[in-house]
Amino acid sequence: MSTLAGKTALVTGSGRGIGRAIALRLAKDGARVAVHYNGNTATAKETVAAIEAAGGSAFAIQASLGVPGDAQALWTAFDAHADGLDILVNNAGTDGIREPITSTDEESFDRVFAVNTKSPFFVTKLGVDRLRDNGRIINVSTGLTRGAYQPRLLAYTMTKAAIDALTSILAKELGPRGITVNAVAPGAIDTDMNADWLRTPEGQAATAARSPLNRVGQPADVADIVGFLASDDSRWVTGQWIDATGGALL
């Protein structure tokens, strides 16, 4: 399929995990993909190589997120390769400190908000003028904002609740330009971020049991939803929070 032929996409944090799966899916659908990475050059090169090996087009851009000037640095790197954008996927993030409120220090709190909330806000702000009419903005949220079952991810969950609000408000603001804005909310996905606890027999069993489908979510499960939201098939869907937890919130 080439449903995104002629389109340019930017996926933040696409060197590995969910971001890599999204980049691969959008490239498969015909988009030229900007593979953003924070500091791991090798994984970004692997993503670009995988896209090109499958016949797609991609380029890597580096920018550290959560630091002053991060959004401008990202777009400066992007502008060196492309003259406009059709799809922006705000995927990059960190789980930050895994502690309840009594053990969360101010520095850790500020760090997770800088990466997960402030950075995508300003990346989007500077990206709006580059985004063509009828474009797409897709934010990666979390099922935790609708189900409080991980008290040790309190600060992380708060950052994503802010992203949910950004999604609905931007959908109204950018709607007159035909731009849709939606959020995809994964549950526990089998990625490096969750490897410590998820890639054990006990973790696999407990996580699979939360879903009526009785399995652990994979990055491609999320990427395929993003693929739909990036396509013209989703033209009448905007301002939505889409549950991508495999039914774990039921």
C-alpha positions in Angstrom: 0.0 0.0 0.0 1.1 3.6 -0.7 -1.6 5.5 1.2 1.0 8.0 2.4 2.9 8.4 -0.9 4.3 11.9 -1.2 3.9 12.6 2.6 6.6 13.5 5.0 6.4 12.3 8.6 8.4 13.0 11.8 8.3 10.5 14.6 10.1 11.5 17.8 11.9 8.9 19.7 11.9 6.4 16.8 15.2 4.7 17.2 13.6 1.8 19.0 10.4 0.5 20.7 7.0 1.9 19.8 8.6 4.8 17.9 10.5 2.5 15.6 7.4 0.4 14.9 5.5 3.6 14.0 8.3 4.8 11.7 8.4 1.4 10.0 4.6 1.4 9.5 4.4 5.0 8.1 7.3 4.2 5.7 5.6 1.0 4.6 2.6 3.1 3.8 4.7 5.3 1.6 5.7 8.3 3.8 9.3 9.6 3.9 10.1 9.4 7.6 12.3 11.6 9.8 13.7 9.2 12.5 14.4 11.3 15.5 16.7 10.1 18.3 18.0 11.5 21.5 21.5 10.1 21.8 21.6 6.5 20.5 22.9 6.9 17.0 23.2 3.2 16.4 19.5 2.4 17.0 18.4 5.4 14.7 20.6 4.1 12.0 19.1 0.6 12.4 15.6 2.1 12.0 16.6 4.0 8.9 18.3 0.9 7.4 15.3 -1.2 8.1 13.1 1.3 6.3 15.4 1.5 3.3 15.8 -2.3 3.1 12.1 -2.6 2.8 12.1 0.0 -0.1 11.1 3.0 2.0 12.7 6.4 2.5 14.0 7.8 5.8 16.6 10.1 7.4 17.8 10.4 11.0 17.9 13.6 13.0 19.3 14.1 16.5 18.1 16.4 19.2 18.2 15.9 23.0 14.7 16.5 24.4 13.9 17.9 27.8 16.7 20.6 27.6 16.6 24.3 26.7 16.2 24.9 23.0 15.3 21.3 22.3 12.4 22.0 19.9 14.4 24.5 17.9 17.3 22.1 17.6 15.0 19.3 16.4 13.4 21.5 13.7 16.7 22.9 12.5 17.9 19.3 12.0 14.6 18.4 10.2 14.7 21.5 7.9 18.1 20.4 6.6 16.4 17.4 5.0 12.8 18.4 4.2 10.8 21.5 3.3 7.5 20.7 5.0 5.6 18.2 7.1 2.4 16.2 6.8 2.5 13.9 9.9 3.9 14.7 13.3 4.0 11.8 15.9 4.9 12.9 19.4 6.2 9.6 20.7 9.4 10.3 22.6 9.1 10.0 26.3 10.5 8.7 29.6 8.8 6.9 32.4 10.9 8.9 34.8 10.9 8.0 38.5 8.9 5.0 39.5 7.8 6.0 42.9 4.6 7.1 44.7 4.2 10.8 45.7 6.0 10.4 49.0 9.2 9.4 47.3 9.1 11.6 44.2 11.7 14.4 44.4 11.4 17.7 42.6 14.3 17.1 40.2 12.9 13.8 38.9 9.4 15.4 38.6 10.8 18.3 36.6 12.7 16.0 34.3 9.8 13.8 33.3 7.6 16.8 32.7 10.4 18.4 30.6 10.6 15.4 28.3 7.0 14.2 28.2 5.0 17.4 28.3 7.1 20.6 27.7 9.1 19.1 24.8 6.1 17.9 22.7 4.3 21.1 23.4 7.0 23.2 21.9 7.9 20.7 19.2 4.3 21.0 18.1 4.2 24.8 18.5 7.2 25.2 16.1 5.9 22.4 13.9 2.5 23.9 13.2 3.9 26.4 10.6 5.7 23.5 8.9 2.6 21.2 8.9 0.7 21.3 5.7 -3.1 21.8 5.7 -5.0 18.4 6.1 -2.0 17.1 8.1 -2.0 14.9 11.1 -0.7 15.2 14.7 -0.7 12.0 16.7 0.3 12.0 20.4 1.3 8.9 22.3 -0.4 9.0 25.6 -1.0 6.1 28.0 -3.9 4.0 29.3 -2.8 5.0 32.8 -4.6 8.3 32.5 -7.9 6.4 32.5 -7.0 3.7 35.0 -5.1 4.4 38.2 -3.4 1.0 38.6 0.3 2.1 38.7 0.8 4.5 41.7 4.6 4.3 41.1 4.1 6.0 37.8 2.2 9.0 39.2 4.4 11.7 37.7 4.6 10.0 34.3 0.8 9.6 34.3 0.4 13.3 35.1 2.6 14.2 32.1 0.4 12.2 29.8 -2.8 13.7 31.2 -1.5 17.0 30.0 -0.9 15.5 26.6 -4.5 14.3 26.5 -5.6 17.9 27.2 -3.2 19.2 24.5 -4.8 16.8 22.0 -8.4 17.9 22.4 -7.6 21.6 22.5 -5.3 21.5 19.5 -8.0 19.5 17.6 -10.3 22.5 17.9 -7.6 25.1 17.1 -6.2 23.4 14.0 -9.5 21.9 12.7 -10.1 24.9 10.3 -7.0 23.9 8.5 -8.2 20.3 8.1 -5.5 19.1 10.5 -6.6 16.3 12.9 -5.1 15.7 16.3 -5.5 12.5 18.2 -3.9 10.6 21.0 -3.1 6.8 21.1 -3.0 5.3 24.6 -1.0 2.1 24.9 -1.0 -0.2 27.9 2.0 -2.2 28.9 3.9 -2.9 25.6 6.8 -5.3 25.2 9.6 -2.7 24.9 12.9 -2.0 26.5 11.3 0.5 28.8 9.3 -2.3 30.4 11.9 -5.0 30.1 12.8 -5.3 33.7 9.4 -6.5 34.8 7.6 -7.4 31.7 10.1 -9.9 30.2 9.8 -12.4 33.0 7.4 -15.3 33.0 5.5 -13.7 35.9 5.3 -10.3 34.3 4.2 -11.7 31.0 1.4 -13.8 32.6 0.1 -10.9 34.8 0.1 -8.4 31.9 -1.5 -10.8 29.4 -4.2 -11.6 32.0 -5.3 -7.9 32.0 -6.4 -8.1 28.4 -9.4 -10.1 27.2 -7.2 -11.0 24.3 -4.9 -12.7 26.8 -1.5 -11.6 25.4 1.0 -8.8 25.8 0.9 -5.9 23.5 3.6 -5.4 20.9 4.9 -2.2 19.3 3.3 -3.0 16.0 -0.1 -3.1 17.7 0.2 0.6 18.5 1.9 1.4 15.2 -1.0 0.1 13.2 -3.4 2.4 15.0 -1.1 5.3 14.3 -1.0 4.2 10.6 -4.8 4.5 10.5 -4.7 7.9 12.1 -2.1 9.1 9.7 -4.1 8.1 6.7 -7.0 9.8 4.9 -9.3 7.0 6.3 -9.2 8.9 9.6 -10.1 12.2 8.2 -13.3 12.4 10.3 -11.6 11.4 13.6 -10.1 14.2 15.7 -9.7 15.2 19.3 -9.9 11.5 20.3 -8.2 9.5 23.0 -7.9 6.0 21.5 -7.6 3.0 23.9 -4.7 0.9 22.7 -4.5 -1.3 25.8 -5.9 -4.4 24.3 -9.0 -4.0 26.5 -7.0 -3.9 29.7 -9.3 -1.0 31.0 -12.5 -3.0 30.6 
